[in-house]
Amino acid sequence: MTENCRAMWTDLGLDLEGHTALLDVLGKAYQDIYLSQKNRPEAMDYFDFVMSEIHGLRIMELLDEKKAGRKIIGSYCVFVPEEIVLAANATLVGLCSGADFATEEVEKLLPRNTCALIKSSFGFKLGKVCPYLESADMVVGENTCDGKKKAYESLSHLVKNLYVMDLPQVKSEQAKALLKTEYDRFKAAAEHLTGVTITAESLKQAIRTVNAKRTAIHRLSSLRKADPAPISGLDALLANQVFFYDNPARFTTSVNKICDELEKRIADKKGVFPEKAPRILVSGCPQAVPNWKLPFIVETSGAVIVGEESCVGERGTRNLTDESGETIKEMMDAIVDRYFQVDCAIFTPNPDRLDHIQEMVTACKADGVIHYGLQFCQPYLMESIPVEKALEEKNIPCLRIETDYSMEDVGQLKTRVEAFIEQLR
Ligand code: BJ8
C-alpha cells in the first residue's frame, strides 16, 4: 500500500484500520481462490491487476476524472442505465458488495433477517471502507425488492446524495410508461448533477460504448460453450464483476483479449477442466465482489460453471440497446425497451426468467442448474421453486441452495454440491 493511497483514503474519509483489514481479507481470498487455479488464460493477468488495484489505481483514476470535471454515479442495480450516465459526462460504478462488514452496527439499523447484499451495503457505509461510495457524487437507489426499497429510506440518513429511482414491478404498458418517466427524470437529474446537457451525439456514443461492453461479454459467454471449458466459471464471473468498476472501453478491450486467447485454446482443445467435466449453470441472486463462495465450492469439487443467469452475468448483459435511433427521444425509447426486458424476480409474474434459464441450459450445454438464493431474499427464493419444477419437467437436475456471505456453511454446501455433481456424472 503506497503512501499516496493512504492519503487518498484518508481524504475520502475511510476508516484506515477497518479498510486495511478488509483489503487483507480480500487479498487472501483472492490468493486462495483465484491465484491457486491452474491453467488460467494469460489474459486474466489484467483482471488480477484490476483486483489488486481495485481500491488503489482505479480510485485514483476516478478522482482524476472528478478533478477534470466529470462526476461519479454509484448504483446498486442493473436497472440504472449506464448509457444515460455516460452521455451526461459521468462515470457509473457498482456499489453492491459481497462481504459482510460492521454487522453489529448494521443490525442496529436493519433487521437481522435482511439479505446479505443489502446488509453489506450498509456495512461498507457504516464501516467507512468503500472508496467507490465515498467518491460518488450521486448514489442511486432503486425501488426493486421490499428489502432494498425500505433500506434506502434508512440509507438516505447516511448518504446525503441519495437519489431514489422508482421501478415497475409488472410488465404492462403502464409499467413501461413508468420506467420511461423514471428514466426521463433520471436523465434530468444526471444533467443537473454534471451541468451537461445530453445530446443525440453523446447519447448515441454512450449506447455504442455500453453495447460494446455487453457484446464482449456475449462473446466470452459463447466461448464457454466449448468442451473442455476454456475458462473457469470463477474467472468468467470475475470479468462479469469487473464490468461494474472498470473504464468501459478498457474493459471491452480486455475481455476481447481473453476471447482471442480462448479461441486459440478451443482450437487446440485445451481446457481448464478435463473434457466431459460436469457443466453447471448458476441461476439466481447476483454475486458481487468478493462473493466467490459458490463457484469456489463447485469448481474445487470437479465441475465447471459455464454460465451465470444473474445480474452479475447474463441477466445484466443479455440485451443490447438498439443503436439505430437518431433523436434523443428515439434513443431514450430504445433504452427503455432494452431495460424493460430485464427479468429480475421482483417482477410478477416473471415467466421470461423461466424461459431464459432453460434457454441458457441448452446454449451453455449445462448438465444441471444450481439455484443460488441469498437467505432472506424473498423474490429469488420464491422463484426458486417454480424454477426447479420447470427444470424437473424437462429432466434437468436442479439444486436449490440458500446461503449468505459467511463461511459457516461451506462444509455443508460442499457436501450437497458434491452429491449433486455425482448425480450429474
Ligand atoms: S435487477 S436482481 S440488481 S434488484 S438479493 S437486494 S432482490 S433481497 S439484488 Fe437485484 Fe436489480 Fe433485481 Fe438485478 Fe433484494 Fe434479493 Fe437482496 Fe437482491
Residues whose N, C-alpha, C, O or C-beta is under 5 A from the ligand:
A	BS01	BJ8	Y76 C77 V78 F79 C115 L117 I118 T144 C145 G147 K148 C285 C311 C344 L374 F376 C377 Q378 P379
